[in-house]
Amino acid sequence: MLSQLALSIAESATLKLNETAALLRDKGEPVIHLGGGEPKSRAPIDAIIGCTAVLNTGEVRYTPADGIPALKKAVIRYTEQHYDRAVKPENVIVSSGAKQSIMVALYALLDPKDEVILPVPYWVSYPEMVKLAGGVPVPVRAADGSFEPSIADIAQAVGPYTKVIILNSPNNPSGAMYSEDFVRQVVELCEQKDIWLIMDDTYNRLVFDGRQSTNAYAFTGEDVDGSKLVVVNCVSKMYAMTGFRIGWAVGNRDLVKAMTNIQSQQTSGPATPSQWAAVGALNGVQNSIDALRVTLENNRDVMVARLSAIPGVKVVKPAGTFYAFPDFSAYEKSSQKLADFLLEKVRVVVVPGKEFGMEGHLRMSFCGTLKEIKEGIDRIQWALDPNAPNEIFLGSRKLIRDWL
Ligand SMILES: Cc1ncc(COP(=O)(O)O)c(C=O)c1O
């Protein structure tokens, strides 16, 4: 019999959708995948050179569980450059993806019943990760229904068991970037109430309209070792290196030591070639990030314009990431039902908002091609419009109302 824990953990909805899309494509189905979470560009050449150099030696060994010194050094430089904070190697842990950094932080911080506050909408994995670590996820909705709760909404959720708050800005799934004021107030609240704050900055370089993402360190007078602020990032999204599985956390050295002990028992440390790839990416030419950001910004504009043209659909322009989170509740309140319908009817993959704690919304990625974005949304519009003709050419494909 499986454990209670195993039975309580849901499958990753987004990874499952990737599988569904791949299976349908293999069968020759004309799937448009707007559910994905990774840029389509190639990893930077400096990453490939760094990785292949170590592979070519044929000596690929275990590394320190918290990462090779060269990568920690690159992370320290990154932290100085983007957060204006000088940190030491003892403040840095490199993990197999940002996901593992967050996971080992939660293992290191949570006792049974400890609560973790998650502003809604939250990244799909947070609640399950909190549960895996024995904690209790506490979703907090904005009283005004927006993508950014107020500090009063958050403060109201704080109780004797509150141990951690996780903020992800810019945010997956909404693409929203929390205001500086909100982040500052959360930092202050955490300091007053002795709560750990994990800033998941996975998308901090993919911000549009000339804006900069918010640096939570700017709002604390504490140095890193006196602080309960943990900043997480990864090479996954900004360098299009999802498959390398390298992320990191920067924080208090006692916490980092505990995280390292846990990680050393879990995986012994991240894969060696991937770590050298990350060194290459972080130390190499940085223009691939700019190129990706410009492409994504253009894709966003096209997606938002098309979605806004669908009667009844409400969409907030994403400030960053590669996700939009439109409200389709005028058509269907159950986001799962709507996502299933769109997959079945027009073979468009989207992620139901309920996976992120917000019904009525769908998460749509704009990290694919413009052609996919345009055709995907045209198909959705056609599927939802009862007055649309029964047969229609969308892009190069003829759709018939009962084509499935
Ligand atoms: C908000 C957020 N945090 C963390 C991750 C995981 O990053 P990694 O692939 O480096 O584990 C993702 C990936 O989708 C994400 O969206």
The ligand as an ORCA input file, in Angstrom:
! r2SCAN-3c Opt
* xyz 0 1
  C       7.758     30.065    -10.372
  C       8.643     28.933    -10.689
  N       9.571     28.556     -9.792
  C      10.395     27.522    -10.027
  C      10.314     26.808    -11.201
  C      11.209     25.631    -11.402
  O      12.388     25.959    -11.962
  P      13.434     24.781    -12.283
  O      13.056     24.235    -13.613
  O      14.764     25.495    -12.298
  O      13.354     23.782    -11.207
  C       9.365     27.152    -12.158
  C       9.211     26.364    -13.386
  O       8.215     26.362    -14.044
  C       8.524     28.240    -11.903
  O       7.602     28.637    -12.796
*
